[in-house]
Amino acid sequence: MNSYNEFANPKLSIYNSLTKKIEVFTPSNKKKVKMFTCGPSIYRKPHIGNYRTFIFEDILQRYLEYFEYDVIRLLNFTDIEDKAIDEAKSKGVTVNELTKKIAEIFTEEIKVLNIKSPTYIVRSTETVEEVIMIISKLLQSGHAYYYKEDIYFDPTKFPGFGRLYGLDMSKWPKKKIRFKRDNYSNNVWNLGDFILWHSCKDEKYPCWDASIGRGWPAWNVQDPGIIIHSLGYQVDICCGGIDNRTMHHDYNIAIMESYSGVEFCPYWMHGHHLFVNGKKMSKRKGNILYVEDLINKGYTISEIRFFLIYGHYSERMNFTFNKFEKSSKKINEFRKMSNFIINKNSVKESSIKVAELIDDLSRSFEINMGNNLDLKNAFDSIFLIIDQLYKLKKEGNISDKDSETISNKLHKIDEVLKVIFTYDS
């Protein structure tokens, strides 16, 4: 992780997954930012690792708004895919019944975790018309083709395919290979054509009558349909989990740009995994942790949210209860000191040192946050300042006026963090 340097924009420089370097974030519109964030596949309940990604995206949105950008954020609900269909069948319910329940859980839990509700939350099944429109044009342009009534995208027809990941197209197989499923568990590149439209051979599947044939949209064309529906052909920044950097986001780029003929998105950010006790969460391992598990153990929302943000978004994080206890102690200590400092106590004049510390409070937060959202160092830097101010306040060296100034600065910072003041109800 690069340290802050003089050429970096004091507002925000980010590591751009597309260019593989730190760049100043400059949206196309000086006042508005169009932001697409990959949402959940709502066939199963999100765990705390999923929420780590959603909270990192929430922090990004809130930090942009800290500098008074108007952020238009779109989040998708993937509510039709292989996994959802298989899960619904195994439970003896319809796909809609399954996904409706999970969508309700997600909507409630983002409120609980103080994740700002996106401008738009759109389900894949709400934009099938746009998907059909996209596929129809891709068939006409030769980017897509029929095979046994299904429709596939040929990546070799799109110049620069795989540039987000950094795929070496010289290794692309000469023999035609097709990948029919929406998802593959190996998380390695499927070097071949990927499916856009599943034909309906089993009427138990959710199907749509369409000019391209009766069927249902494949996962990798759903995001483009949702994006065009809500934001148009171009956005300023796209975010998601690091898993999406393998195939899925390059598929999105190829589809969007083949359809529109213009650059889809210049900035990409990817959040890393949250492991539990050194292992990736999975049903098979029995180590999945949910938000309610931590609440039921008596932990507060501020403690949960703080743990998930207190580490760089682009680095793998490991959850252990020992680490969780330590981070909880840290945020609770910070909250205690902050509340003590901002309470007025009729002191008329501050010591000389106070003004300097107050100036440093916002500056140190912005310098570190502006350095690729280095939230851990941002928090640690203001923790040290608050610790000094706390000692000065105990000695009676902070005026009521300065307490109010500190309160205003902390409340503005906490519009980004949402962990300092009371958000546990």
C-alpha positions as CSV (number, residue, x, y, z in Angstrom):
1,M,0.0,0.0,0.0
2,N,1.5,3.3,-1.1
3,S,1.9,6.0,1.5
4,Y,0.5,9.5,1.0
5,N,2.6,11.7,-1.3
6,E,2.6,15.3,-2.4
7,F,1.2,14.7,-5.9
8,A,-1.9,12.8,-4.6
9,N,-5.2,14.7,-4.7
10,P,-6.1,15.6,-1.2
11,K,-9.6,14.6,-1.9
12,L,-9.2,11.1,-3.3
13,S,-6.6,9.0,-5.1
14,I,-7.4,5.4,-5.6
15,Y,-5.8,2.2,-6.8
16,N,-7.5,1.6,-10.2
17,S,-7.9,-2.1,-10.9
18,L,-8.1,-1.3,-14.6
19,T,-4.8,0.6,-15.0
20,K,-3.1,-1.2,-12.1
21,K,-1.9,2.0,-10.5
22,I,-2.8,4.8,-8.1
23,E,-4.7,7.6,-9.9
24,V,-6.5,10.8,-8.9
25,F,-10.2,10.1,-9.1
26,T,-11.7,12.6,-11.5
27,P,-15.4,12.1,-12.4
28,S,-16.7,13.2,-15.8
29,N,-19.1,15.6,-14.0
30,K,-17.6,18.0,-11.4
31,K,-20.6,17.7,-9.2
32,K,-22.1,14.2,-9.8
33,V,-20.6,10.7,-9.6
34,K,-22.3,7.7,-11.2
35,M,-21.3,4.6,-9.2
36,F,-22.2,1.0,-9.9
37,T,-21.6,-1.5,-7.0
38,C,-22.1,-5.2,-7.5
39,G,-24.8,-6.3,-5.1
40,P,-25.7,-9.7,-3.7
41,S,-26.9,-12.8,-5.3
42,I,-30.1,-13.1,-3.3
43,Y,-30.5,-16.9,-3.3
44,R,-28.8,-17.1,0.2
45,K,-28.4,-14.9,3.2
46,P,-25.3,-12.5,3.1
47,H,-22.6,-13.1,5.7
48,I,-20.2,-10.6,7.3
49,G,-17.7,-11.1,4.5
50,N,-20.3,-9.9,2.0
51,Y,-21.0,-7.0,4.2
52,R,-17.4,-6.1,4.4
53,T,-17.6,-5.3,0.6
54,F,-20.9,-3.5,0.9
55,I,-19.5,-1.3,3.8
56,F,-16.3,-0.5,1.8
57,E,-18.5,0.8,-1.0
58,D,-20.6,2.7,1.5
59,I,-17.5,4.3,2.9
60,L,-16.5,5.3,-0.7
61,Q,-19.9,6.9,-1.3
62,R,-19.9,8.7,2.0
63,Y,-16.3,10.0,1.5
64,L,-17.3,11.4,-1.9
65,E,-20.3,13.1,-0.3
66,Y,-18.0,14.4,2.4
67,F,-16.6,16.6,-0.4
68,E,-20.2,17.4,-1.6
69,Y,-20.3,15.2,-4.6
70,D,-23.8,14.1,-5.6
71,V,-23.4,10.3,-5.7
72,I,-25.9,8.4,-7.8
73,R,-25.3,4.8,-6.7
74,L,-26.8,1.7,-8.3
75,L,-26.8,-1.7,-6.6
76,N,-28.1,-4.8,-8.3
77,F,-29.9,-7.8,-6.9
78,T,-29.1,-11.0,-8.8
79,D,-32.3,-12.9,-8.5
80,I,-32.1,-15.3,-11.4
81,E,-29.1,-17.6,-12.0
82,D,-28.1,-21.3,-11.8
83,K,-27.5,-21.2,-8.1
84,A,-30.9,-19.5,-7.3
85,I,-32.7,-22.0,-9.4
86,D,-30.9,-25.0,-7.8
87,E,-31.5,-23.6,-4.3
88,A,-35.2,-23.0,-4.9
89,K,-35.6,-26.5,-6.3
90,S,-33.8,-28.1,-3.3
91,K,-36.1,-26.1,-0.9
92,G,-39.3,-26.8,-2.8
93,V,-40.1,-23.1,-3.4
94,T,-40.2,-20.9,-6.4
95,V,-37.2,-18.7,-7.3
96,N,-39.3,-15.6,-6.6
97,E,-40.3,-16.9,-3.1
98,L,-36.6,-17.7,-2.3
99,T,-35.2,-14.3,-3.5
100,K,-38.0,-12.2,-2.1
101,K,-37.2,-13.3,1.5
102,I,-33.4,-12.8,1.1
103,A,-33.9,-9.3,-0.4
104,E,-36.0,-8.4,2.6
105,I,-33.2,-9.6,4.9
106,F,-30.6,-7.6,3.0
107,T,-32.6,-4.5,3.0
108,E,-33.1,-4.7,6.8
109,E,-29.5,-5.5,7.5
110,I,-28.0,-2.7,5.6
111,K,-30.2,-0.4,7.7
112,V,-28.9,-2.1,10.8
113,L,-25.2,-1.7,9.7
114,N,-25.8,2.0,8.7
115,I,-25.1,1.3,5.1
116,K,-26.6,4.1,3.1
117,S,-29.5,2.9,0.9
118,P,-28.3,3.2,-2.8
119,T,-30.1,5.5,-5.1
120,Y,-31.3,2.5,-7.0
121,I,-31.6,-1.2,-6.1
122,V,-32.7,-3.1,-9.2
123,R,-33.4,-6.8,-9.5
124,S,-32.2,-8.7,-12.6
125,T,-35.7,-9.8,-13.4
126,E,-36.8,-6.2,-13.6
127,T,-34.6,-5.5,-16.7
128,V,-35.1,-8.5,-18.9
129,E,-36.4,-6.2,-21.6
130,E,-33.0,-4.3,-21.6
131,V,-31.1,-7.6,-21.7
132,I,-33.1,-8.8,-24.7
133,M,-32.3,-5.4,-26.4
134,I,-28.6,-5.8,-25.7
135,I,-28.4,-9.4,-26.9
136,S,-30.4,-8.6,-30.1
137,K,-27.8,-6.0,-31.0
138,L,-24.9,-8.2,-30.1
139,L,-26.3,-10.9,-32.5
140,Q,-26.5,-8.4,-35.2
141,S,-23.0,-7.1,-34.7
142,G,-21.5,-10.7,-34.6
143,H,-20.3,-10.5,-31.0
144,A,-22.9,-13.1,-30.1
145,Y,-24.3,-16.2,-31.8
146,Y,-26.7,-19.1,-31.3
147,Y,-25.6,-22.6,-30.3
148,K,-28.3,-25.2,-29.7
149,E,-30.8,-22.5,-29.0
150,D,-28.7,-20.8,-26.3
151,I,-26.8,-17.6,-27.1
152,Y,-23.1,-17.1,-26.4
153,F,-20.7,-14.2,-26.5
154,D,-17.4,-14.6,-28.4
155,P,-14.7,-12.7,-26.5
156,T,-12.3,-12.8,-29.5
157,K,-14.7,-10.4,-31.3
158,F,-14.0,-7.7,-28.7
159,P,-10.6,-6.0,-28.9
160,G,-8.9,-5.7,-25.5
161,F,-11.0,-8.4,-23.9
162,G,-9.7,-9.2,-20.4
163,R,-7.9,-5.9,-19.9
164,L,-9.3,-5.4,-16.4
165,Y,-7.9,-8.7,-15.1
166,G,-4.8,-8.5,-17.3
167,L,-5.6,-11.6,-19.3
168,D,-3.1,-12.9,-21.8
169,M,-5.2,-13.5,-24.9
170,S,-2.3,-15.2,-26.7
171,K,-3.2,-18.2,-24.6
172,W,-6.8,-18.3,-25.8
173,P,-7.6,-21.8,-27.1
174,K,-7.8,-22.2,-30.9
175,K,-10.6,-24.8,-30.5
176,K,-14.1,-23.4,-29.8
177,I,-15.0,-23.9,-26.1
178,R,-18.3,-22.8,-24.6
179,F,-19.2,-22.3,-20.9
180,K,-22.9,-22.9,-20.3
181,R,-23.3,-22.3,-16.5
182,D,-23.6,-18.9,-14.9
183,N,-21.2,-19.7,-12.2
184,Y,-18.2,-22.0,-11.7
185,S,-16.7,-22.7,-8.3
186,N,-13.0,-22.9,-9.3
187,N,-12.7,-19.0,-9.6
188,V,-10.2,-19.4,-12.5
189,W,-10.6,-18.1,-16.0
190,N,-12.9,-20.0,-18.3
191,L,-11.0,-19.5,-21.6
192,G,-13.9,-19.7,-24.0
193,D,-17.2,-18.3,-25.0
194,F,-19.7,-17.4,-22.2
195,I,-23.4,-17.7,-22.2
196,L,-25.8,-14.7,-22.5
197,W,-29.2,-16.4,-22.8
198,H,-30.4,-19.8,-21.6
199,S,-33.0,-21.4,-23.7
200,C,-35.9,-23.0,-21.8
201,K,-35.9,-26.7,-22.1
202,D,-37.4,-27.2,-18.6
203,E,-40.6,-25.3,-18.0
204,K,-40.0,-25.4,-14.2
205,Y,-37.4,-22.7,-14.9
206,P,-38.4,-19.0,-14.9
207,C,-38.7,-18.2,-18.6
208,W,-39.5,-15.2,-20.8
209,D,-41.0,-15.1,-24.2
210,A,-38.7,-13.0,-26.4
211,S,-37.8,-12.2,-30.0
212,I,-34.4,-14.0,-29.4
213,G,-36.2,-17.2,-28.2
214,R,-37.9,-18.3,-25.0
215,G,-35.4,-18.3,-22.2
216,W,-33.8,-16.5,-19.3
217,P,-30.9,-14.1,-19.0
218,A,-27.5,-15.4,-18.0
219,W,-25.8,-13.8,-15.0
220,N,-23.1,-12.0,-17.0
221,V,-25.5,-10.0,-19.1
222,Q,-27.8,-9.0,-16.2
223,D,-25.6,-6.2,-14.9
224,P,-25.4,-4.5,-18.3
225,G,-29.2,-4.6,-18.5
226,I,-29.5,-3.1,-15.0
227,I,-26.9,-0.4,-15.7
228,I,-28.4,0.7,-19.0
229,H,-31.8,0.8,-17.4
230,S,-30.7,3.0,-14.5
231,L,-27.5,4.9,-15.4
232,G,-27.1,4.8,-19.2
233,Y,-24.0,3.6,-21.1
234,Q,-21.3,5.1,-18.9
235,V,-20.5,5.4,-15.2
236,D,-17.6,7.0,-13.3
237,I,-16.7,4.1,-11.0
238,C,-17.5,0.4,-10.5
239,C,-16.8,-1.5,-7.3
240,G,-17.2,-5.1,-6.1
241,G,-15.5,-8.0,-4.4
242,I,-12.2,-9.3,-5.7
243,D,-13.9,-12.5,-7.0
244,N,-15.6,-10.3,-9.6
245,R,-12.2,-9.3,-11.1
246,T,-12.0,-12.9,-12.5
247,M,-14.2,-13.0,-15.6
248,H,-17.4,-11.2,-14.4
249,H,-16.3,-7.6,-14.6
250,D,-14.4,-8.1,-17.9
251,Y,-17.6,-9.7,-19.2
252,N,-19.5,-6.6,-18.2
253,I,-17.0,-4.3,-19.9
254,A,-17.1,-6.4,-23.1
255,I,-20.9,-6.5,-23.3
256,M,-21.4,-2.8,-22.4
257,E,-18.8,-1.5,-24.9
258,S,-19.7,-3.9,-27.7
259,Y,-23.3,-2.7,-27.3
260,S,-22.7,1.1,-26.9
261,G,-19.4,1.7,-28.7
262,V,-18.2,3.9,-25.9
263,E,-16.0,3.4,-22.8
264,F,-18.1,2.0,-20.0
265,C,-16.1,2.9,-16.9
266,P,-12.6,4.4,-16.3
267,Y,-12.2,3.5,-12.6
268,W,-12.6,0.2,-10.9
269,M,-12.1,-0.8,-7.2
270,H,-12.2,-4.2,-5.7
271,G,-12.5,-5.2,-2.0
272,H,-10.7,-8.3,-0.7
273,H,-12.0,-11.3,1.2
274,L,-12.8,-11.6,4.9
275,F,-11.6,-15.0,6.2
276,V,-12.7,-16.5,9.6
277,N,-9.9,-18.1,11.6
278,G,-7.7,-18.1,8.5
279,K,-10.1,-19.9,6.3
280,K,-12.6,-18.7,3.6
281,M,-16.2,-18.9,4.8
282,S,-18.2,-21.8,3.4
283,K,-21.1,-24.0,4.3
284,R,-18.9,-27.1,3.9
285,K,-16.5,-25.8,6.5
286,G,-19.3,-24.6,8.8
287,N,-17.5,-21.3,9.5
288,I,-20.0,-18.8,8.1
289,L,-20.6,-15.8,10.4
290,Y,-23.7,-13.7,10.0
291,V,-24.5,-10.3,11.5
292,E,-27.1,-11.7,13.8
293,D,-24.6,-14.2,15.2
294,L,-22.5,-11.3,16.5
295,I,-25.5,-9.3,17.7
296,N,-26.7,-12.4,19.6
297,K,-23.3,-12.6,21.3
298,G,-23.9,-9.1,22.7
299,Y,-21.8,-7.0,20.3
300,T,-23.0,-3.6,19.1
301,I,-23.5,-2.4,15.6
302,S,-20.7,0.1,16.0
303,E,-18.3,-2.7,17.0
304,I,-19.3,-4.8,14.1
305,R,-19.1,-2.0,11.5
306,F,-15.8,-0.8,12.9
307,F,-14.2,-4.2,12.7
308,L,-15.2,-4.5,9.1
309,I,-13.8,-1.1,8.1
310,Y,-10.7,-1.2,10.3
311,G,-8.3,-2.6,7.6
312,H,-7.6,-1.7,4.1
313,Y,-10.4,-2.7,1.7
314,S,-7.9,-4.1,-0.9
315,E,-6.2,-6.4,1.6
316,R,-7.5,-9.7,2.9
317,M,-8.8,-9.5,6.5
318,N,-9.0,-12.3,9.0
319,F,-11.8,-12.5,11.6
320,T,-11.0,-14.0,15.0
321,F,-12.8,-13.2,18.2
322,N,-9.6,-12.1,19.8
323,K,-9.1,-9.5,17.0
324,F,-12.7,-8.5,17.2
325,E,-12.4,-7.9,21.0
326,K,-9.4,-5.7,20.4
327,S,-11.0,-3.6,17.7
328,S,-14.2,-3.2,19.9
329,K,-12.1,-2.0,22.8
330,K,-10.4,0.6,20.4
331,I,-13.7,2.1,19.1
332,N,-15.3,2.1,22.5
333,E,-12.3,4.0,24.0
334,F,-12.5,6.5,21.1
335,R,-16.2,7.0,21.7
336,K,-15.7,7.5,25.4
337,M,-12.9,10.1,24.8
338,S,-14.9,11.9,22.1
339,N,-18.0,12.2,24.2
340,F,-16.0,13.6,27.1
341,I,-14.3,16.2,25.0
342,I,-17.4,17.6,23.3
343,N,-19.3,18.0,26.6
344,K,-19.1,21.6,27.7
345,N,-17.7,22.5,31.1
346,S,-17.6,26.3,31.2
347,V,-13.9,26.7,30.4
348,K,-13.5,30.1,28.7
349,E,-10.1,29.7,27.0
350,S,-8.1,26.8,25.5
351,S,-4.4,26.2,25.7
352,I,-2.3,27.1,22.7
353,K,-1.9,23.4,21.8
354,V,-5.6,22.8,21.3
355,A,-5.9,25.0,18.1
356,E,-3.1,23.0,16.4
357,L,-4.7,19.7,17.3
358,I,-8.1,20.8,16.0
359,D,-6.6,21.8,12.7
360,D,-4.9,18.4,12.4
361,L,-8.1,16.5,13.1
362,S,-9.7,17.0,9.6
363,R,-6.4,17.4,7.8
364,S,-5.0,14.0,8.9
365,F,-8.3,12.3,8.3
366,E,-8.5,13.7,4.7
367,I,-4.8,13.0,3.9
368,N,-5.2,9.3,4.8
369,M,-8.6,8.8,3.4
370,G,-7.5,10.5,0.2
371,N,-4.7,8.0,-0.1
372,N,-6.7,5.1,-1.6
373,L,-9.2,5.1,1.3
374,D,-6.6,4.3,3.9
375,L,-9.2,4.2,6.6
376,K,-7.1,2.3,9.2
377,N,-4.4,5.0,9.2
378,A,-7.1,7.7,9.0
379,F,-8.7,6.4,12.2
380,D,-5.4,5.8,14.0
381,S,-4.3,9.4,13.2
382,I,-7.4,10.9,14.6
383,F,-7.3,8.5,17.6
384,L,-3.9,10.0,18.6
385,I,-5.3,13.5,18.3
386,I,-8.4,12.7,20.3
387,D,-6.2,11.1,22.9
388,Q,-4.2,14.3,23.3
389,L,-7.4,16.4,23.4
390,Y,-8.9,14.1,26.0
391,K,-5.9,14.7,28.3
392,L,-6.1,18.4,27.8
393,K,-9.8,18.4,28.5
394,K,-9.2,16.5,31.7
395,E,-6.8,19.2,32.7
396,G,-9.4,21.9,32.0
397,N,-7.6,23.3,29.0
398,I,-10.3,23.2,26.3
399,S,-12.9,25.9,26.0
400,D,-16.6,25.3,25.4
401,K,-16.2,27.0,22.0
402,D,-13.4,24.6,21.0
403,S,-15.4,21.6,22.3
404,E,-18.2,22.7,19.9
405,T,-15.7,23.0,17.0
406,I,-14.3,19.5,17.8
407,S,-17.8,18.1,17.9
408,N,-18.7,19.6,14.5
409,K,-15.5,18.1,13.0
410,L,-16.1,14.7,14.5
411,H,-19.7,14.6,13.4
412,K,-18.6,15.4,9.8
413,I,-16.0,12.7,9.9
414,D,-18.6,10.3,11.3
415,E,-20.9,11.0,8.4
416,V,-18.3,8.8,6.6
417,L,-17.4,6.3,9.3
418,K,-20.8,6.0,11.2
419,V,-19.1,4.4,14.3
420,I,-18.3,7.3,16.6
421,F,-21.7,8.4,17.9
422,T,-24.6,6.3,18.8
423,Y,-25.9,4.1,15.9
424,D,-26.7,0.9,17.8
425,S,-30.5,1.0,17.9
